[in-house]
Amino acid sequence: MRQPRPGTARHTPDEWPGGEHLLSRDEADLPAGRHAFHKEALMTFIQQETQEAAAPTPAPPVTAPARRRVLRPLFVLPAAACSLALLAAGVLTLGSGDTDEAVAGPPLTTAVGTGTSSGVPQLLDRISLAANEAPQPKVGAGQYVYIESKVGTTYEKTVGDRTTLASDGIHRRQVWNSTDGAEGWLIDPAVTPSGGERLDRTNEKGTQEPAYLNAPTYDYLATLPTDPDALLEKIYKETKGMGNSPDQQAFTTIGDLLHESLPPARLNTALYKAAADIPGVVQVKDAVDAAGRHGIAVARLDETSGTRTEWVFDPDTYTYLGERTVQVRPDGGDSGLIEPGTVLYTQAVIVRQAVDALKEVPSSGA
């Protein structure tokens, strides 16, 4: 097993003294007020408020997902809940049924599970082995990577001098991208017009921006090193100065590469092995994705924001299910309204496939 990078200690903020009262069962079960700072959702809300208050201005072009990224990558998958009811300890409070529409509702909540560093390397070894052996969709020349998810986001909403927490109903998100990223389409009723919006990498000069770690393409992913140490070194180097800390940004970047892209099997394996060497990574025994599926999570607490990002895996097959970000410390967000148990962002991957045409939906994703 590789050792942590020289000069770093495997801090596990979830286990720090004084943290137990934040993660107790009693407090975790409270339907706390909540919020998320997923950039896409935040920027969408700001744009909507601005358009209501002033004359309409041309919307900025949508660019290819560049997750996560800062604060939680650019291709944050927003949305949230319709009518919410606490289902059970550790279960995300979802609406009575998800939909293709984004319906405003109360914040998303969950029970906060305790994180432990015990067994993390062994868990990630099992996950990496499963990823290496899992069938991999083949993407041919001229095809598109299609990814369908269920997503949800809780966000801060300010009207006048009053700030509240709200969400958009758990709903379907669909993304198509050509292998080089030159063509793409996004349908997400929380952030796009009806019918969706074109994705591309064209900048203000009319030229195509190259892919990079935080805005990858299918072709770019094939160029990344598959040696875990070399991969992690590249991640730290190229994300220097981003995020709230180098370790948190490295964890976020790996998560971004996992959830709405299609990494080759060997890269998938390397990503999980690299994550095992990031200080502060823990496992959470029970986490729930946006589809309500229970799993085991690999997670890390952002010490600055008090939020914990959790990658959720099937507890039996170790298949990647999705991701969520949960507030685990009080007084979160600019408003201080985000309490422990707030689900800032949740996602469940439903379909990853290659398709022949933009906006084509495979039979398994209909």
Secondary structure, 3 states (H helix, E strand, C coil): CCCCCCCCCCCCHHHCCCCHHHCCHHHHCCCCCCCCCCHHHHHHHHHHHHHHHCCCCCCCCCECCCCCCCCCCCCCCCCCCCCCCCCCCCCCCCCCCCECCCCEECCCECCCCCEECCCHHHHHHHHHHHHHHCCCCCCCCCCEEEEEEEEEEEEEEEECCEEEEEEECCEEEEEEEECCCCCEEEECCCCCCCCCEEEECECCCCCECCCECCECCHHHHCCCCCCHHHHHHHHHHHCCCCCCCHHHHHHHHHHHHHHCCCCCHHHHHHHHHHHCCCCCEEEEEEEECCCCCEEEEEEEEECCCCEEEEEEECCCCCCEEEEEEEECCCCECCCCCECCCEEEEEEEEEEEEEECCCCCCCHHHC
